[in-house]
Amino acid sequence: MATAMDDDQDQPQRWYATNLVGVPAPLLASTVFNANPLDLTIAGTCEAHHGLFTLLESSHDLIEAHDMFVHYLRIAFGLRKPEPHELSSLGRAEQRRWRSSWRKLLQGWGMDANGPAGAVLKGWVESRFGLVPSFHKAPLARFPSPAWITYLQEKSGSRFNNNNIYQQLDLLFEFCQWSLRRRHASASSPATHLRLWRGSNQCEEQVTSGRLQNRHCTVRLNNIVSFSLSADEASCFGDWVFEVQVPRCKVLVFPELLPGQVLQGEQEVLALGGDYDVVARYE
């Protein structure tokens, strides 16, 4: 006879992993945390790259800070394209080597959140924040399953998961949090949340409490998801539009953070998922 513990082991939506942010994953994923957020930092990242964050404090604006960030990661992770005279000293294999970068990963997510780049991002969230994904190409339901095998293969694939990509994403997260604190530093009462929107179809299965038709409900989102800065933008992605108060500490990327085309949508915000209280409306 199957026990309750056996059932939990087969239900990934009930799984949580250890994390590097000092907040238990079940709490981090909860509506309680979203209502009362705490600042999050990935253990050891700022300490290991103290020089970068010291330099950022000397920047005059976000554009200058962005240039410092990009330049630092180019040096630290070998992301700079070799000059023509340098290629001659590299072997053919090294010349053709794909060096995974945070920018290529985000561009891959923008093209297809359920592709290999999306799997690596979901794997990073799982590793750093302990939040297990609930969807990748298909619902990640009972384990093992073909959907789980595909996710595990893609998140560990060498095309995107190389060149210390998790450490690059750690720095991106910390840079984003630094930028948001800097942007709100002059406010007398700094905002703890961002008012965002998310469009969705066939989302009944995401509802954990309440009903969509009643407008106010709780939905369970994947461990990392895209939001929009406006309801009109969100409505392009689904008939149902959720208005969400996303804790600032859960944001990985917001439009002003990275000038230039990185994500597909100019109004796209990338943030950690979990359970969210939302206001739903049908477009």
C-alpha positions in Angstrom: 0.0 0.0 0.0 1.4 3.4 -1.0 2.0 5.8 2.0 1.6 9.5 2.1 5.4 9.9 2.0 5.6 7.8 -1.1 2.9 10.0 -2.7 4.8 13.2 -1.9 7.9 11.7 -3.5 6.0 11.2 -6.7 4.5 14.7 -6.7 7.2 17.2 -7.8 4.9 20.2 -7.1 5.4 19.3 -3.4 9.2 19.1 -3.7 11.7 21.7 -2.5 15.5 21.7 -2.6 18.0 23.4 -0.3 19.0 26.8 -1.4 21.7 29.5 -1.1 19.5 32.5 0.1 18.8 31.6 3.7 15.0 31.5 3.3 13.4 28.0 3.3 12.1 27.2 -0.1 8.5 26.5 0.9 8.3 30.0 2.6 10.0 31.6 -0.4 7.3 30.2 -2.7 4.4 31.2 -0.5 2.0 34.1 -0.6 3.0 34.8 3.0 6.6 35.7 1.7 5.2 37.7 -1.2 3.2 39.8 1.2 6.1 40.3 3.6 9.3 40.0 1.5 12.8 39.9 2.8 15.9 41.0 0.8 17.6 38.0 -0.9 21.2 37.5 -1.6 23.0 34.5 -3.0 25.5 33.3 -0.5 29.1 34.3 -1.3 28.5 36.1 -4.6 29.0 39.7 -3.5 31.9 38.6 -1.3 33.6 36.7 -4.2 33.2 39.7 -6.5 33.8 42.5 -4.0 35.7 44.6 -6.5 32.7 44.7 -8.9 30.3 45.9 -6.3 32.7 48.5 -4.9 33.2 49.8 -8.5 29.4 49.9 -9.0 29.1 52.3 -6.0 31.2 54.8 -7.9 28.9 54.8 -11.0 26.9 58.0 -11.7 23.8 56.3 -13.3 22.4 52.9 -14.3 23.9 53.1 -17.8 27.4 53.5 -16.5 26.8 50.7 -13.9 25.6 48.5 -16.7 28.8 49.1 -18.7 30.9 48.3 -15.7 28.9 45.1 -15.1 29.2 43.9 -18.7 32.9 44.7 -18.9 33.6 42.8 -15.6 31.8 39.7 -16.8 33.6 39.8 -20.1 36.9 39.6 -18.3 35.9 37.2 -15.5 34.2 34.7 -17.8 36.1 35.2 -21.1 33.1 36.5 -22.9 35.1 39.0 -25.0 35.4 38.0 -28.7 39.1 37.4 -29.5 40.8 40.0 -31.7 41.8 38.8 -35.2 45.5 38.7 -34.2 44.7 36.6 -31.1 42.9 33.9 -33.1 46.1 32.6 -34.6 47.4 31.5 -31.2 44.2 29.5 -30.5 43.6 26.0 -31.8 40.7 25.3 -34.0 38.7 23.7 -31.2 39.1 26.8 -29.0 38.2 29.1 -31.9 34.9 27.2 -32.4 34.2 26.9 -28.7 30.8 28.0 -27.6 31.2 30.1 -24.5 27.9 30.3 -22.8 27.0 33.7 -21.5 24.2 35.3 -19.5 23.2 37.3 -22.5 22.9 34.3 -24.8 20.9 32.5 -22.2 18.4 35.3 -21.8 18.1 35.6 -25.6 17.4 31.9 -25.7 14.7 32.2 -23.1 13.2 35.1 -25.1 13.0 32.8 -28.1 11.6 29.8 -26.3 11.2 29.6 -22.5 10.7 25.8 -22.9 13.9 25.3 -24.9 17.4 24.4 -23.6 18.1 27.9 -22.4 14.9 27.9 -20.4 15.8 24.6 -18.8 19.1 26.0 -17.7 17.4 29.1 -16.1 14.9 26.8 -14.3 17.8 24.7 -13.1 19.6 27.7 -11.8 16.5 28.8 -9.8 16.2 25.2 -8.5 19.8 25.3 -7.4 20.0 28.8 -5.9 16.5 29.2 -4.5 15.3 25.6 -4.0 12.2 26.1 -6.2 11.4 23.1 -8.4 9.9 23.8 -11.8 6.4 22.7 -12.6 6.5 22.9 -16.4 9.0 22.4 -19.2 7.4 21.6 -22.6 4.8 19.7 -20.5 3.7 19.6 -16.9 6.4 18.1 -14.7 4.0 15.9 -12.8 4.8 12.5 -11.4 8.4 11.4 -11.5 9.9 9.8 -13.5 8.3 10.8 -16.8 9.4 11.7 -20.3 8.8 15.4 -19.5 11.2 15.1 -16.5 13.8 13.3 -18.5 13.7 16.0 -21.2 14.1 18.7 -18.6 17.0 17.0 -16.8 18.8 16.5 -20.1 18.3 20.0 -21.3 19.3 21.7 -18.1 22.6 19.9 -18.0 23.3 20.1 -21.8 26.7 21.7 -22.6 25.4 24.1 -25.2 24.1 26.6 -22.5 25.3 25.0 -19.3 29.0 25.7 -19.5 31.5 28.5 -18.7 30.2 28.7 -15.1 26.8 29.9 -16.3 25.2 29.6 -12.8 27.9 31.9 -11.4 27.1 34.4 -14.2 23.4 34.3 -13.3 24.3 34.8 -9.6 26.0 38.0 -10.6 23.2 39.1 -12.8 20.7 38.6 -9.9 22.9 40.5 -7.5 23.4 43.3 -10.0 19.6 43.5 -10.6 19.0 43.7 -6.9 21.7 46.4 -6.5 20.2 48.4 -9.3 16.7 48.2 -7.9 18.0 49.4 -4.5 19.9 52.2 -6.1 16.9 53.3 -8.2 14.6 53.5 -5.1 17.2 54.8 -2.7 16.0 58.4 -2.9 12.4 57.5 -2.2 11.2 58.3 1.4 9.4 54.9 1.4 11.1 52.6 -1.1 8.7 50.3 -3.0 8.9 46.6 -1.9 6.8 45.3 -4.8 6.5 45.9 -8.6 2.9 45.9 -10.0 3.1 43.6 -13.0 0.9 41.6 -15.3 1.0 38.1 -16.8 -1.1 36.8 -19.7 -2.1 33.1 -19.7 -4.3 30.5 -21.4 -5.8 27.3 -20.0 -4.8 28.4 -16.5 -7.4 26.6 -14.5 -4.8 24.1 -13.4 -2.7 26.9 -12.0 -5.3 28.0 -9.5 -4.7 26.7 -6.0 -7.3 28.8 -4.1 -10.4 30.7 -5.2 -11.8 30.9 -8.8 -10.7 32.8 -11.8 -14.3 33.9 -12.4 -14.3 35.6 -9.0 -11.4 37.7 -10.0 -9.4 37.2 -6.8 -7.5 33.9 -6.6 -4.2 32.3 -5.8 -2.2 30.7 -8.7 0.9 28.6 -8.7 3.4 29.8 -11.3 6.5 28.1 -12.6 9.8 28.6 -10.7 10.8 31.4 -13.1 8.3 33.3 -15.3 8.0 36.4 -17.4 5.7 39.3 -16.5 4.8 42.4 -18.4 4.8 46.1 -17.4 1.3 46.7 -18.6 -2.0 44.8 -18.9 -2.2 45.6 -22.6 1.2 44.0 -23.2 0.2 40.9 -21.1 -3.0 40.4 -23.0 -0.9 39.5 -26.1 0.1 36.3 -24.3 -3.3 34.9 -23.2 -7.0 35.5 -22.7 -6.6 35.7 -19.0 -4.6 38.5 -17.5 -3.3 38.4 -13.9 -2.4 41.5 -12.1 0.4 40.6 -9.6 2.3 42.4 -6.9 5.8 40.8 -7.4 8.3 41.3 -4.6 11.3 43.4 -5.7 13.6 40.8 -4.2 12.3 38.2 -6.7 13.2 40.1 -9.8 16.1 38.8 -12.0 15.7 41.2 -15.0 13.7 44.4 -15.7 13.8 46.4 -18.9 16.0 49.3 -17.8 18.6 47.0 -16.3 20.0 45.8 -19.7 19.9 48.4 -22.5 19.7 46.9 -26.0 17.8 43.8 -27.2 18.2 41.0 -24.7 14.7 39.6 -24.1 12.1 39.4 -26.9 9.7 41.7 -25.2 10.8 45.3 -24.4 8.4 45.3 -21.5 9.4 42.0 -20.1 10.3 41.3 -16.5 11.8 38.0 -15.4 11.1 37.0 -11.8 10.9 34.0 -9.5 7.6 32.1 -9.4 5.7 30.3 -6.7 2.2 31.0 -5.3 0.8 34.4 -6.0 -2.4 36.2 -5.0 -3.7 37.7 -8.3 -6.5 39.8 -9.7 -7.7 38.0 -12.8 -9.6 39.3 -15.7 -10.7 37.8 -19.0 -9.8 39.8 -22.1 
